[in-house]
């Protein structure tokens, strides 16, 4: 199957999937980086159709996520700019206001993942800081990255745990979840790209975070180009999406000049392995699968990160 045909099928399969708030956002981000302006507009517009009164985008019934909705923010900003649609701009402002003023936070000001709690999840590293940076609040974006890192990074392993309860001061899930570490690598990569030139010092700090994580994760790369779901636990299932997320991170870092070209060999190994997981329908198999994300399967985010990986590879 030729590359462009594979990309087309993966995108079609992604758009056919049911989506929650973060999945809608990551799908729209994939279309944004692929240059599919029509789909960016349509996906962003529908996230506004499902915007809650408090400003959170793309909500489903009973959706309690605080940061997931912000994944829709960057595509929404792009759609608003492309169309000059003031309603879209106003919707983005409501999302921003929620994050800055009304989101649940720890005592140190770290935005929590779940409304009504002080739970901090590593997923939020990808959802909130990149949008804050793109929306004109780069200092707050960096502050949030540092906050998540302080709470969730293990200083010995140099990997990130999944869930922390800041009220009880205990880990809800201490595991070094592969996709969670992928969210971290890709999320900080997006923040670095959005920082203004006046923040070179902060950018250098974030680059150090990314390089450390990439180096650490590559120590756990299997000979087949994949990782275990919990990266340091070989008893967990072999998972596809982290290879896509880490390839994306490497391609973007090399393109921007802050990762050495020597990393490309590993990225290409992972990308080639992922290609073997795409079937004739465009489904990317054995990612951490929906709806519970505790077994290998398929998922919108797995489809989206194939496209994000391909967009980053194309730009190389």
N, C-alpha and C positions, 0 to 999 in steps of 0.2 A: 504494500500500500504506500503510495506516495505521501510525502510529508503534508502537503496542503490538503489532500483528501482526508488524511488522518485528523488534522486540526479541525476541519469542517465537521467531521463526525463526532469528535469529542465535544465540540461546542453545541451541536444539536442535542446530544445526549444530556448535556448540562442544562440546557434550557427546558428540557422535558421533565426535569426533576422537580418535586415539591421542595419549597425553600423556606427556611426560617430567616430571621432578620440578618444574621451574619452571612448566611449562604447567599441571600439576595445580593448583599454587598460585595462579597468576594467574586461572585459571578459577574457583576457589573465592573469590578476592577479588572477582571480578566479581559473583558471586552474593551475596556478603556486602554489597556496596554497593547492589545492587539490592533487598536485603531478602528474599532467597529462603533463609530459614533451613533449610528441608528440604535443599536442595542443598548448603548450606554444611556441614551435618553429614555428609552422605553423601560428599562429596568429601574433607573433612578426615579422616573415618574411614578411607577407603581409603588416604590418604597414610600413616596409621599402620600399616595392614596391610603396606605396603611400606617400613616404617621399618627402616633398617639397624641392626646392633648398636652402631654408634658414635653413633646418635641422628639421623642424617640421614633426613629424611622423603621418601616418594614415590620411592624408588630403583627404577630398572630394572636389568637385568643389566649389569654392568660400568660402572655410572654412577660417574664420578669427580668429579662436580661437588661443590664444598664449600659454595658459597653458594646455589645454585639451590634445594636442598631447603627453605631457610628461607622461601621464598615461601609455603609451606604453613602457616607459623607463625601468622599473624594469624587466618585462618579456623579453625585448630585451637583457638586460645585462645577465640574466639567460640563455637565449638561446645561446648567444655568448660564455659564459663560458662552457656550456655543449657540444657545437659542435666545439669549437676552430675556429669558422668562423670569419675571420678577416673582412669580409664585414659587418657583423652584429656589430662587435665592432666599426668599423668606423662610422656606422650609428648612434650608441649611442653617439659617440663623437660629431657628428654634432648636435644632439638634445641638448646635454649639452652645446655646444658652443652657440646655439641660446638662451637658458635660461640665460646664464651668461653674454653674450655680446650684443645680438641683440634683446632681448625681450623688449616690451614697459614697461616702469616703471614710477612710481610716482616720485616726486622730492626727496622723502625719500628712493627710491630704491626698492619699493615693485613692484613685477612683476604683470602687469595688465593682465586682462583676454582676452581682445579683441585687436587685432592688430590695430594700428592707433588711439587708444584712451587711456585715463587714467582711464578706468573703472576697478574697483576692484570687483570681484565676489567671494563669499565664496566658490564656487566650486573649485577655484584654490588651496584652502588649501589641498585638497586631490591630486590634479594633479601634482603640482610642487615640494613642499618640500620633499615628500617621495622619489621622484626620485633623487633630488639633494643629499640627504643623502646617498642613495644607490650608487650613481655615484662617491662618494668620496669628496663631498662638504658639510659635516654636519654643519659647521658653517653657511654657506649660507642658508641651510635648516631651521635652527633655526631662523635666521634673518627674513626669509620670514614668518614663523609661527607667530612671534611676530608682524610683520608688518600687516599681515591680521587681527590679533587679535585687534591691536590698532585701525584700521579703522572700523571694522565691529562688534565688541563686544559692546553690550549695557551694561554699568556698573551697571545699576539698575536691569534689567531683567536677566543679566548674560547669555544672548542668543546672537546669531549672526544674523545680518541682511544679506540680500541677495546681494544687489548691491550698490556700492558707486561710484560716479563720482568724482575723485580727482581733475579734472580740474575745474568743476563747484562748487565743495565742497557741493554737495547735494547727498542724497540717491536717486538712481533710483528706488530701491525697499527696503523699510525699514523693510518689513515683516520678522518675524522670521520663515523662511521657514524650515519645518521639515527636508527635505532631505539635505538642506544646512547645518543644524546643524549636521546631520549625516555625511556629507562629512568632517566636521571639526573634529568630534570625531574620526572617522576612520582614517583620514589623519594624525592627530597628533600621533595616536597610531602607525601608520606605521613608522613615523619619530623616535619615541622613540625606536622602535625595531632596527633601523638602526644606531643609534648613537654609536660611539665607547666608550670604557670604560673610556677614558680620558676626556669625557664630562659628568661626573656624575652630576655636578651642573646644567648644561643645561637640562639634562634628568629629574632631580627633578622638575625643573620649568615646563617642558612640562607635566609631570605627574600631577602636580597641575592643569594645564589647563584642562586636560581630566577629572579629578575627579570632578572639579567644574561643567563642562558641563554635565556629566553623572548625578550628583545629581540634577541639575536644570531640565534637561529633564524628569527625573523620576517623578518629581512633576506634570507633565502634562500627564502622562501615564493614559489612559482610563481603566476602569474595564475589557474591552474586550482584552486588551493587545496591543492596537494600539494608534496612535496619530492622531491629526488633521493635515492637510497639513500645515497650519500655526499654530504652536503648541499652541499658546495662544489665538487662535480664534476658538471657537467651531462652528462658522457658516461655516467654511471651511470643505471640505470633509475629511472623515476618510481614512487614508493612511497607506499602509503596509510597505514600504521600510525602514522608520526610525526604526521600530522595529527590522528589520534585521541588520541594521547598528549599532544600539546601542547594540544589543546582541553580535555581532562580537567584538565590542569595549570592552565589559565587559569580555567576554571569554578570549580575548587576555590579558587584564589587570590582571585578576586573575591568569592566567597561568604564567605571567611574575612576579607576586608577588607584584604588586603595587596597585591593587584593592583588597579589602577584599572579602572573599568568600561569605559574606552575600549578595553581589550583584547578585549572581548566581540565586537566587530565582526569581528576576525580569527578568533576561535574559531568564530563562526557561519559564516563563509565556509568554513572547513575542515570543519566538521560537515556542511554542505550538500554539499560535494564528496564526502565519504565516503558519504553516502546513495546517491549515484549508483553506488557500487561494490558495493552489496548486491544479490544476485540473488534469484530467486524461491524458492531453497532456504535463504536466510539466510546464504549464504557471502559473506564480505567479501573481495573480490578485490584482487589486486595489492599485498597487503602483502608484506613481506619473508618469503618463503615457506618452509615446512617442506619437507623435513627439513634442508636445508643452509643455508637463509637467505642465499642468494647470488643469488636471482632472484625476480621477482614471482610470487606464488602465493597460497595460503591457509595459515593457521596458527592454532593455538589462541589464541596471544597476540593475533592480529589480531581474532579473534572477541571475546575477553575485553575488549579495549580499546574496542571499539564499545560494549559494555555499560557499562564504566566511564565512558566519555564520556557516555553517556545518563543514567546515574545522577547524574553531576555536573551535567549540564544540568537535569535534573528538580529537583535540590535548589536550583538558582538561583531 
